[in-house]
Amino acid sequence: MKTARLFLFAGLAGLSFLAQAESGGDRTFARMQQNLQAATQNTREEAVAGNFEPYRYGMNLDIAEVLEVTHGQGCGVVPVRMRYLDSQGAEQRLEYRSERVSCSRGL
């Protein structure tokens, strides 16, 4: 009888720990999603304020000559701004995000 109670207690304790871990993960994930949305919104606002068009997947780009590429600071995914001339000779500005992999070497 004592063994059965011990196994029952251990099982219930294990389930309660799993339930707590699940709810904590949900809160962490929700916070992460909020931070991602805020960062994405800030990036869009900064791009528009600086007259850089935010890149959207599937955009048709007409790049004849790249004038300048400026990478954001930090490691991981950073904003990149590009100035270029199109085939008509007009200057265009584009902002996109790229993973910066050489940041560990200080570049």
N, C-alpha and C positions, 0 to 999 in steps of 0.2 A: 504494500500500500504506500509506504514512504517513497519507494522508487517511482511509482506512478505519479505521485504528487510532485516529485522533483522534476520529472520529465514535463509535466503539465506546466509547472511554473517556468521552467526554462523555455518552453515553447511560447508561452504568452509574453515573456520578457523579450524574446527575439522578435516577435511580431510587433511589439510596441516600439522597439528600436527601428525596425524597418519603416514603420509609419512615420516616425519622427524624421528619419532621413529623407523620406519622400517629400514631406511638406517643406523641409528646409531646401531641398533641391528645387522645388517649384518656386520658392521665393527668390532664390539665387538666379534662376533662369528668367523670371519676370524682371528682376533688376537689370540683368544683362540685356534683355530686349529693350527696356526703356533707355538704357545708355546708348545702345546701338541706334535707336531711332533719333535720339537727341543729337548724336554725332553726325548722322546722315543729314538731318535737317540743317545743322550748323554748316556743314560742308556745302550744301546747296546754296544757302544764303550767302556764304563767303564767295562762292564762284560767281553768282549773279552780281554781287556788289563790286567785284573786281573785273567785270565785263568778260568773264570766262564762261563759256557755255559748258554746262555739265554734260559729260559723255553719257549717252544712253545706249544700251546694247542694241546693235543692229543699225546704228547711225551710218549713213553713207558719208564717208570722209573724202574730200578732194584735196589731197596734200601734194603740192608740187615741190615745196622746199620748206624744210624745218628751220626756223629762225632761232628758237630757244626752247630748251626743256629745263624746267626747274622742279627738283624733287623736294618734297616736304621733309621736315626733320623727324628723327626717330627711327625706330625699327618696326618691322611688320608692315602692315598696309598703310601707306601714306598717300596724300594727295600729290598729283603731278600736274603741273601746268605747262602747256605747250603753246607756243606761238608759231604760226606757219603761214605760208602763202599758198593760196589755192591756184588752180589752173588759170584763173582770170587775173592773177597778180594781187588780189585783195588779201590783206592780213586778216587771219582768223585766230581766235583764241579758244582753247579747249582745256578743260580740267577733267582728269580721270584719276582713278585710284590704282596703285600698283604696289606689289610687295617689294619692300626694300630688303635685299638679302645681304648686302655688303656692309651693313651698319656695324657688325661686330669687329670689322677691321678699321673702323673709324672713317670710312669713306662717305 
